[in-house]
């Protein structure tokens, strides 16, 4: 068995601090340009007003006939659609933004770390988008229908557009982050903070915690609470399975060699 010290694969790749700052600046500029281009494209079509109509559609569809959203602030009809366009532009440019982040940190990672980081970046982006889409297509329509069903006939619903935007943005963030549960499980297990066996043992506590969190962060209706808690529980189980696969395929070379020596 060779006793020669193994050469660090990152040896000789160090760069001056100023070079890192210049590269970081360039990466940030490219990310901002991507967001700017997406903003310009969305401003051209479907336009800020069209995007707001799209965002408001799940609520408007369940309002009483003839009811519309209102604006109580003078500049809200302009400012709120622009905010929505900026938010949509960031999500549209998110793959490019994340690629710039990846390109900046990749040179400082070992090959086995790259095997872990890149799939996590891609999967976390997809999961966040899926969470937002699930909220838009399933949660908001169901919640709107539930609320209108219990509203007294003497009340005319006319939500303010700023309040609705803040409400929807909060829900998007809640569901987007909640759908990151598998990523959190994988990272915790891969870093050795918890083991797969421990994750399985605390399954019952996580289920209770998921329903408590759903009751706190979602509106006080059963539909949105169940729509958040149940996917979190399912995603937790998916995270445990995925963590086992990641741990197996992203071990450092030294760890793999040690494991082979122990089984020899």
C-alpha positions as CSV (number, residue, x, y, z in Angstrom):
1,X,0.0,0.0,0.0
2,X,1.5,3.4,-1.0
3,X,2.5,5.8,1.8
4,X,2.9,8.8,-0.5
5,X,0.7,11.7,0.5
6,X,-2.2,12.3,-1.9
7,X,-2.0,15.5,-3.9
8,X,-4.8,17.9,-3.2
9,X,-6.8,18.3,-6.5
10,X,-7.3,22.0,-5.6
11,X,-3.6,22.7,-5.2
12,X,-2.4,25.5,-7.5
13,X,-5.9,26.8,-8.2
14,X,-5.8,29.6,-5.6
15,X,-6.5,33.1,-7.0
16,X,-5.8,36.6,-5.6
17,X,-8.5,38.2,-3.5
18,X,-8.9,41.0,-6.0
19,X,-9.5,38.5,-8.8
20,X,-12.3,36.9,-6.8
21,X,-13.9,40.3,-6.3
22,X,-13.7,41.1,-10.0
23,X,-15.2,37.8,-10.9
24,X,-18.0,38.2,-8.3
25,X,-18.7,41.6,-9.8
26,X,-18.9,40.2,-13.3
27,X,-21.2,37.4,-12.2
28,X,-23.5,39.8,-10.4
29,X,-23.6,42.0,-13.5
30,X,-24.5,39.1,-15.7
31,X,-27.2,38.0,-13.3
32,X,-28.7,41.5,-13.2
33,X,-28.6,41.7,-17.0
34,X,-30.5,38.4,-17.2
35,X,-33.2,39.8,-14.8
36,X,-33.3,43.0,-16.8
37,X,-33.8,41.3,-20.1
38,X,-36.5,39.1,-18.6
39,X,-38.2,42.2,-17.1
40,X,-38.1,44.0,-20.5
41,X,-39.6,40.9,-22.2
42,X,-42.4,40.6,-19.7
43,X,-43.1,44.3,-19.8
44,X,-43.5,44.0,-23.5
45,X,-45.7,40.9,-23.3
46,X,-48.0,40.2,-21.5
47,X,-47.2,43.5,-19.8
48,X,-47.5,44.4,-16.1
49,X,-51.3,44.7,-16.2
50,X,-51.5,41.3,-17.9
51,X,-49.3,39.7,-15.3
52,X,-51.4,41.1,-12.5
53,X,-54.6,39.9,-14.1
54,X,-52.9,36.4,-14.3
55,X,-51.9,36.6,-10.7
56,X,-55.4,37.7,-9.6
57,X,-57.2,35.2,-11.7
58,X,-57.6,32.4,-9.0
59,X,-59.2,34.9,-6.7
60,X,-61.3,36.8,-9.2
61,X,-62.8,33.6,-10.5
62,X,-64.5,33.0,-7.1
63,X,-65.6,36.6,-6.4
64,X,-69.3,37.5,-6.7
65,X,-70.4,38.4,-10.2
66,X,-69.2,41.9,-11.2
67,X,-66.9,42.2,-8.2
68,X,-63.3,43.4,-8.8
69,X,-60.2,44.1,-6.8
70,X,-59.7,47.7,-5.7
71,X,-56.8,50.1,-5.2
72,X,-56.8,52.3,-2.1
73,X,-53.4,53.9,-2.9
74,X,-53.0,56.4,-5.7
75,X,-50.0,54.8,-7.3
76,X,-51.0,51.2,-6.5
77,X,-52.4,50.5,-10.1
78,X,-48.9,51.2,-11.4
79,X,-46.5,50.2,-8.6
80,X,-48.0,46.8,-7.8
81,X,-48.0,45.5,-11.4
82,X,-44.4,46.6,-11.7
83,X,-43.5,44.7,-8.6
84,X,-45.2,41.6,-10.0
85,X,-43.3,42.0,-13.2
86,X,-40.0,42.2,-11.4
87,X,-40.8,39.1,-9.3
88,X,-41.8,37.2,-12.5
89,X,-38.6,38.4,-14.2
90,X,-36.4,37.1,-11.4
91,X,-38.1,33.7,-11.5
92,X,-37.8,33.6,-15.2
93,X,-34.0,34.4,-15.0
94,X,-33.4,32.2,-12.0
95,X,-31.6,29.4,-14.0
96,X,-29.1,32.0,-15.3
97,X,-28.7,33.6,-11.8
98,X,-28.1,30.2,-10.2
99,X,-25.6,29.3,-13.0
100,X,-23.6,32.4,-12.2
101,X,-23.6,31.4,-8.6
102,X,-22.5,27.9,-9.5
103,X,-19.8,29.1,-11.9
104,X,-18.4,31.4,-9.2
105,X,-18.1,28.7,-6.4
106,X,-17.3,25.6,-8.6
107,X,-13.5,26.2,-9.0
108,X,-13.2,26.0,-5.2
109,X,-15.0,22.7,-4.8
110,X,-13.6,19.2,-4.9
111,X,-15.0,16.8,-7.6
112,X,-17.1,14.9,-5.0
113,X,-18.5,18.2,-3.7
114,X,-19.4,19.3,-7.3
115,X,-21.4,16.0,-7.6
116,X,-23.4,17.1,-4.6
117,X,-23.8,20.8,-5.2
118,X,-24.9,20.9,-8.8
119,X,-27.8,18.4,-8.5
120,X,-29.0,20.2,-5.3
121,X,-29.0,23.6,-7.0
122,X,-31.0,22.3,-9.9
123,X,-33.4,20.2,-7.8
124,X,-33.9,23.0,-5.2
125,X,-34.9,25.4,-8.1
126,X,-37.4,22.9,-9.5
127,X,-38.9,22.2,-6.1
128,X,-39.3,25.9,-5.4
129,X,-41.0,26.5,-8.8
130,X,-43.2,23.4,-8.2
131,X,-44.2,24.7,-4.8
132,X,-45.2,28.1,-6.2
133,X,-47.1,26.5,-9.1
134,X,-48.9,24.2,-6.6
135,X,-49.9,27.2,-4.5
136,X,-51.2,29.1,-7.6
137,X,-53.1,26.3,-9.3
138,X,-54.4,24.4,-6.2
139,X,-54.2,26.3,-3.0
140,X,-55.3,29.8,-3.9
141,X,-58.4,28.7,-5.9
142,X,-59.4,26.3,-3.2
143,X,-58.9,28.8,-0.4
144,X,-60.8,31.5,-2.3
145,X,-63.7,29.2,-3.0
146,X,-63.8,28.1,0.7
147,X,-63.7,31.7,2.0
148,X,-66.5,32.9,-0.4
149,X,-68.7,30.0,0.5
150,X,-68.7,31.1,4.2
151,X,-68.9,34.9,3.5
152,X,-72.3,36.4,4.5
153,X,-74.5,37.5,1.6
154,X,-74.5,41.1,2.9
155,X,-70.7,41.4,2.3
156,X,-69.3,42.4,-1.1
157,X,-65.8,41.2,-1.4
158,X,-63.4,43.7,-2.9
159,X,-59.9,43.0,-1.8
160,X,-57.2,45.7,-2.1
161,X,-54.6,44.9,-4.8
162,X,-51.6,45.7,-2.5
163,X,-52.9,43.5,0.2
164,X,-53.6,40.7,-2.2
165,X,-50.1,41.0,-3.7
166,X,-48.5,40.8,-0.3
167,X,-50.7,37.9,0.7
168,X,-50.0,35.9,-2.5
169,X,-46.3,36.6,-2.3
170,X,-46.2,35.4,1.3
171,X,-48.0,32.2,0.2
172,X,-45.6,31.7,-2.7
173,X,-42.6,32.0,-0.4
174,X,-44.2,29.6,2.2
175,X,-45.0,26.9,-0.3
176,X,-41.8,27.4,-2.2
177,X,-39.7,27.0,0.9
178,X,-41.8,24.2,2.2
179,X,-41.2,22.2,-0.9
180,X,-37.4,22.4,-0.1
181,X,-37.9,19.9,2.6
182,X,-36.1,17.1,0.7
183,X,-33.1,19.4,0.1
184,X,-32.9,20.2,3.8
185,X,-33.1,16.5,4.7
186,X,-30.4,15.6,2.1
187,X,-28.0,18.3,3.3
188,X,-28.4,17.5,7.0
189,X,-27.8,13.8,6.3
190,X,-24.9,14.4,4.0
191,X,-23.2,16.7,6.4
192,X,-23.5,14.1,9.1
193,X,-25.6,16.3,11.4
194,X,-28.3,13.6,11.5
195,X,-28.3,10.0,10.3
196,X,-30.8,8.2,8.1
197,X,-31.9,6.2,11.2
198,X,-32.5,9.3,13.2
199,X,-34.5,10.9,10.4
200,X,-36.8,7.8,10.4
201,X,-37.1,7.8,14.2
202,X,-38.3,11.5,14.3
203,X,-40.8,10.9,11.5
204,X,-43.8,11.2,13.9
205,X,-42.4,14.5,15.4
206,X,-42.0,15.9,11.9
207,X,-45.6,15.1,11.0
208,X,-46.9,16.9,14.1
209,X,-44.5,19.8,13.4
210,X,-45.7,20.1,9.8
211,X,-49.3,20.5,10.8
212,X,-48.3,23.0,13.5
213,X,-46.3,25.1,11.0
214,X,-49.1,24.9,8.4
215,X,-51.6,26.1,11.0
216,X,-49.3,29.1,11.8
217,X,-48.1,30.3,8.4
218,X,-51.2,29.7,6.3
219,X,-54.6,31.4,6.4
220,X,-57.1,30.0,9.0
221,X,-58.8,27.6,6.6
222,X,-58.6,23.8,6.5
223,X,-57.8,23.6,2.8
224,X,-54.6,25.7,2.8
225,X,-53.4,24.1,6.0
226,X,-53.8,20.5,4.6
227,X,-52.4,21.6,1.3
228,X,-49.2,22.6,3.0
229,X,-48.9,19.9,5.7
230,X,-49.5,16.9,3.6
231,X,-47.0,17.7,0.8
232,X,-44.4,18.4,3.5
233,X,-44.9,15.0,5.0
234,X,-44.6,13.3,1.6
235,X,-41.6,15.3,0.7
236,X,-39.9,14.4,4.0
237,X,-40.2,10.7,3.0
238,X,-38.8,11.5,-0.4
239,X,-36.0,13.4,1.2
240,X,-35.0,10.3,3.3
241,X,-34.9,8.1,0.2
242,X,-33.0,10.7,-1.8
243,X,-30.5,11.3,1.1
244,X,-29.5,7.6,1.0
245,X,-28.8,7.8,-2.7
246,X,-26.8,11.1,-2.4
247,X,-24.7,9.8,0.5
248,X,-23.8,6.7,-1.5
249,X,-22.8,8.6,-4.7
250,X,-21.1,11.7,-3.3
251,X,-18.6,10.3,-0.8
252,X,-15.1,11.8,-0.9
253,X,-12.4,9.5,-2.4
254,X,-10.7,9.1,0.9
255,X,-14.0,8.1,2.6
256,X,-14.6,5.5,-0.2
257,X,-11.1,4.1,0.2
258,X,-11.5,3.9,4.0
259,X,-14.8,2.1,3.6
260,X,-13.2,-0.4,1.2
261,X,-10.4,-1.0,3.6
262,X,-12.8,-1.7,6.4
263,X,-14.7,-4.3,4.3
264,X,-11.5,-5.9,3.1
